[in-house]
């Protein structure tokens, strides 16, 4: 149990000030303390943690790897404390900056179209939206909610399932006219299979093998891209075959701009979509709660 005379939040605030200002003297001025008091407090913090957080020299001050990790956690905790106090003082009204990170197809098809109504409902929330297929660290990136696909790894994050969707392989009529349709998965090596240039959970395309099993094909082609929407544009342009969630390309299929490939060999695998946020143990701010509830209300996946 922590000693009752240790104000850990104050220690964190002092440590954060030292890292952000780069010097004990500058941190002391920010906090209206003496440089000696700041130095003693950081020394006491390091002794209590049993870890060196800062490397000091006569001219410079740097964080150690342990200090870097502790700084990120401290910033998050102090922000949560500030947010909790503001919400309590203001009747827990949803307000403040809300940073949401989501992968490109979901952002284009689902998130961005529903944000205007959310902004009308909660005018005191400032939206900070990042649409990217790159996976971020929520703490380091100071992200409140991340929309992610696939099976989640074990972590201290909490996830709400938004839905799931079937996967399809598609091509454009122009590509089919030039190269024909593959009739079995064994025909795929002679086709241009477009891939992603980042490491993802499913790096191969699964197909039924006709004998009750599954065969996996590694996509190999003359181009790779950073996100699903870029992949869609290349497939629409007739460059090759791509694999997508149905929601991403169902409109293109309905309009005849894309055709499904190897339908009889589709194993019926589905892609899970979750809203991920930090917890438990940290208070979930009202601005995060209302966005999570709004996503569950508005997002309709197959």
Secondary structure, 3 states (H helix, E strand, C coil): CCCCCCCHHHHHHHHHHHHHHCCHHHHHHHHCCCHHHHHHHHHHHHHHHCCCCEEECCCCEEECHHHHHHHHHHHHHHHHHHHHHHHHHCCCCCCEEEEEEECHHHHHHHHHHHHHHHHHHCCCEEEEEEECCCCCCHHHHCCCEEEEECCCCCCCEEEEEEEEEEEEEEECHHHHHHHCCCCCHHHHHHCCECEECCCCCCCEEEEECCCCCEEEEECCCCCEECCHHHHHHHHHCCCCEEEEEHHHHHHHHHCCCCEEECHHHCCCCEEEEEEEEECCCCCCCHHHHHHHHHHHHHCCCC
